[in-house]
Amino acid sequence: DIVMTQSPDSLAVSLGERATINCKSSQSVLYSSNNKNYLAWYQQKPGQPPKLLIYWASTRESGVPDRFSGSGSGTDFTLTISSLQAEDVAVYYCQQYYNSYTFGQGTKLEIK
Amino acid sequence: QLQLQESGPGLVKPSETLSLTCIVAGDSIRSSTYSWGWIRQPPGKGLEWIGSISYSGNTYYNPSLKSRVHISVDTSKNQVSLNLTSVTAADTAVYYCGRPQKSGTYYNALDIWGQGTMVTVSS
């Protein structure tokens, strides 16, 4: 199984500041034949299902604000929120879909 | 627009079988080339993939649950079903069904999720 490890577990950032969440996979999720990283990011607010933000590690889902961006390749990935808004308070998960599905443990993002 | 709706009993007794359905609205499973997945989330915890069924009917399960899980599709009712046997309190969770964004693949980013249904295992 591919293990996904996120850091930090929780994060407090001031409104308008940058938030950065890291995700590391136990093995590469880069598929060499198409040069795509099989890595997604989700946002989950209380009482709601997860919402897809980013797929292929860096492609923003339609309708997702451009303050959200994803980067990284192979085993190390980052979700960045460039200017934190109040509505971004949530738990964020990374997920690999290279070999079945596994999720990171989640990062809780709060306002400082 | 595709919508998924999970349903089933909210309370199941230990050692019994948990049975849930995911009704698919806005697409025909019979003609679809998408796979369908089940994911769960214990209270206050993270997400765990349970298993998936492909458009060709092949099933793929989380190894940690494989001996207890069965996922099937009922094309006449346009729904996906989950059975989990011999449940314990550790199976208490919100259960979600989801569909990946890309057809013709077994695994992909999940862009469509149901609202989830809470299942409590307790006597």
Contacts between the chains, C-beta under 8 A, distances in Angstrom:
chain1	res1	chain2	res2	distance
A	1	B	63	6.9
A	38	B	107	7.6
A	40	B	109	4.0
A	40	B	110	7.5
A	42	B	110	7.9
A	48	B	115	7.8
A	49	B	96	5.6
A	49	B	98	7.9
A	49	B	113	3.8
A	49	B	114	6.6
A	49	B	115	6.1
A	49	B	116	5.6
A	50	B	47	6.7
A	50	B	96	7.9
A	50	B	110	7.5
A	50	B	113	6.1
A	51	B	113	7.8
A	52	B	101	7.3
A	52	B	109	5.6
A	52	B	110	6.4
A	52	B	111	4.7
A	55	B	101	6.9
A	55	B	108	7.7
A	55	B	109	3.7
A	55	B	111	7.8
A	56	B	109	7.7
A	61	B	111	6.6
A	93	B	46	6.8
A	93	B	47	6.0
A	95	B	47	7.6
A	95	B	109	7.4
A	95	B	110	7.8
A	97	B	100	7.5
A	97	B	107	4.2
A	97	B	108	5.6
A	97	B	109	6.3
A	98	B	107	7.7
A	99	B	107	7.7
A	100	B	49	6.5
A	100	B	52	7.8
A	100	B	60	6.2
A	100	B	62	7.3
A	100	B	107	6.2
A	101	B	37	7.1
A	101	B	39	7.6
A	101	B	49	3.9
A	101	B	52	7.7
A	101	B	107	6.1
A	102	B	49	6.7
A	103	B	46	5.9
A	103	B	47	4.3
A	103	B	48	7.2
A	103	B	49	7.2
A	104	B	46	7.4
A	105	B	46	5.0
A	106	B	46	4.8
A	106	B	47	7.7
